[in-house]
Amino acid sequence: MSGEILVTERQALGLDEEHLVSVQGSCKIHPLVSAPLQSLAQQCSAPGCRLAIASGYRSFDRQLAIFNAKARGEREVLDDRGQVLDMQRLSPREQLYAILRFSALPGASRHHWGSDMDVYDPAAMPADYRVQLTLSECVPGGVFGDLHCELDSHLQGSDFYRPYERDLGAIAPEPWHLSYRPLADAYVKVLSRDLLGDCLQSAELELKPVVMRHLDDIYRRYVQLEPGSGSN
């Protein structure tokens, strides 16, 4: 893709979805992603394989509700072993980073942009199977293992990539999360630390004092995806 991609601050924060298009039913993505995604899906169409979107665009308000519910103990927060954490035994800072391991801050989620999506393979699912979006589903022998083998081949040379393919010490690996790089890169440039901070200051956000205290670190490691030397 050539030429500059124009994106807005409100789009970057998940506050504007007027520009998006619906695909595969109710999933919304950016219109620039539609044709490249269809092409990738056609490439990943070996017998028994079908690339589908489990989650596309997610609004600021939706991400805020997810984050706040976890901070309040209304939704489970898991550790890396999949065990439920006792959030009451953690400090506010530990609570924050435990949530961020698997769920983005509102305003900082790549799902706000319409460039990113979680994918799965409905053709491989047994009857009544519920998509979990876990690592065990994606490895060889997992229910979506064949799809991810296809993706391993076809993502090379593609404009799609896995931003959370490796564990850099912040966000847990998510091989099912695909990003359309030309568009995502444009949004990363727009989503500055100050823009995010101003938005969060005016939001009804749980753990806001600790979020704002650590916002520089969060922005560097969870938005810019730079590895950190410290622990969560």
DABELPE-V157152 format. One record per run of one state. SS is the DSSP state (h for helix, s for strand, l for the rest). FROM is the first residue (numbers start at 0). LEN is the number of residues. Records with the same first field share a line. If there is no record, write none. Layout:
SS->FROM-LEN  FROM-LEN
This chain:
l->0-8  12-7  23-3  43-8  55-4  71-6  78-5  84-2  89-2  100-9  112-3  120-1  124-10  138-6  154-5  161-15  190-2  201-6  213-1  223-9
h->8-4  30-13  59-12  86-3  91-9  109-3  121-3  134-4  144-10  180-10  192-9  207-6  214-9
s->19-4  26-4  51-4  77-1  83-1  115-5  159-2  176-4
